[in-house]
């Protein structure tokens, strides 16, 4: 029986971002940041944790389309800048709407909006950088298990028409994964990070934020123009990001 994939919205990255935001809210409350020290501690905690968690959820929603256009492994600071730009203005309006009723008992005048922009920009930039660099992690390699260990769990997810096929590569396409096999390809609803965890038991590696490749499917390596790509059975061409290339070279892929 196929194990259901996780929700595309509630992801480990989202949970990590919300946890980081909540901890940041505690720190901001304890320090009375941005002139909130006049409020009682319990109120500061409620205010900052609420604002930071809602900001973390909004940041997660914004990050999803950005990640499809910017590789955070190769251009992390561009990713930080893009997230900061997209998050700051809406969060400034949100902070303005929340701060008055919670901390002052009445709505703040519209003229206060510009004064909130710099504090929100500062917090947004700091937490965007923290989440981007925490999220980069390390390139993941999977390894063949013992002979008597049985097949990798991920093979149970192959659609019926591909059951028993040799897996060549897994390619992320939005919320879906395209499974490339020696019998053709098909799509399943799943995240690549979840798939890589279940691919343990097969010798392979993540070569790019959107690709996992079986090692025995590699037929050639092209290292032109400063970037590498792998020619696979099929034939398929799998990209290799600069960051993943370093780990693959160290592991003897080429």
ABEGO torsion letter per residue (X at the ends): XBBBBBBAABBAAAAAAAAAAAAAAAAAAAAGBGGAAABBAAAAAAAAAAAAAAAAAAAAAAAAAAAAABBAAABAAAAAAAAAAAAAAAAAAAAAAAAAAAAAGBBBBAAAAAAAAAAAAAAAAAAAAAAAAAAAEBBBBBBBBBAAAEBBAAAAABBAAABGBBBABBBBBEABBBBBBAAEBBBBBBBAAAAAAAABGBBBBBABAABBBBAAABABBBABGGBBBBBBBOBBBBBBBAAAAAAAAAAGAX
